[in-house]
């Protein structure tokens, strides 16, 4: 178990699932008690995030993480960095550029995201 490598693999797969609009694949990377705080300040839980991806209300066209720093705190992995990409929401495409904080924990030997917080740049 290497937390940095495990995080990089899990987060890359999570972002790929979001771009592919594959809620089933995405579910494997989200903890049951996930709290997702959007850059607008709105907070969603796991099922709402999955429903948004599955329903197409928000369609991620690309998501790239940059300047990512990974730290371990006990059994948790805390990551900070920037996420940039393109999103289609309400029929309108726009660029996305945010700073983020995400917290992951090991569940049954795999990392699962338990918290996401982003702030627009």
Residue pairs with C-beta under 8 A, 6 or more apart in sequence:
1 106
1 109
3 70
3 72
3 77
3 111
4 70
4 77
6 77
6 110
6 111
7 70
7 77
7 79
7 104
7 111
8 68
8 70
10 29
10 104
10 110
10 111
10 112
10 113
11 29
11 65
11 68
11 79
11 102
11 113
13 25
13 28
13 29
14 26
14 29
14 30
14 113
15 60
15 63
15 64
15 65
16 25
17 23
17 25
17 26
17 28
17 29
17 53
18 26
18 53
18 60
18 63
19 60
19 61
19 62
19 63
19 85
21 53
21 54
21 56
21 59
21 60
22 53
23 50
23 51
23 53
23 54
26 49
26 50
26 53
27 46
27 50
28 110
29 111
29 112
29 113
30 46
30 49
30 50
30 112
30 113
31 46
31 105
31 107
31 112
31 113
31 114
32 46
33 45
33 46
33 114
34 45
34 46
34 49
34 112
34 113
34 114
34 115
34 116
35 43
35 44
35 45
35 114
35 115
35 116
36 43
36 44
36 45
36 46
36 48
36 49
36 115
36 116
37 43
37 115
37 116
37 117
37 118
38 44
38 118
39 98
39 118
39 119
39 120
44 52
52 58
57 89
58 87
58 88
58 89
59 87
59 88
59 89
60 85
60 86
60 87
61 85
61 86
61 87
61 88
61 93
62 85
62 86
63 83
63 84
63 85
63 96
64 83
64 84
64 85
65 81
65 82
65 83
66 81
66 82
66 83
66 84
67 81
67 82
68 79
68 80
68 81
69 79
69 80
69 81
70 77
70 78
70 79
71 77
71 78
71 79
72 78
75 105
75 106
76 103
76 104
76 105
76 114
77 103
77 104
77 105
77 111
78 101
78 102
78 103
78 104
79 100
79 101
79 102
79 103
79 104
80 99
80 100
80 101
80 102
81 99
81 100
82 97
82 98
82 99
82 100
82 121
83 96
83 97
83 98
83 100
83 118
84 95
84 96
84 97
84 98
85 95
85 96
86 93
86 94
86 95
86 96
87 93
87 94
87 96
88 94
97 120
97 121
98 118
98 119
98 120
98 121
99 118
99 119
99 121
100 116
100 117
100 118
100 119
101 115
101 116
101 117
101 118
102 113
102 115
102 116
102 117
103 113
103 114
103 115
104 111
104 112
104 113
104 114
105 111
105 112
105 114
106 112
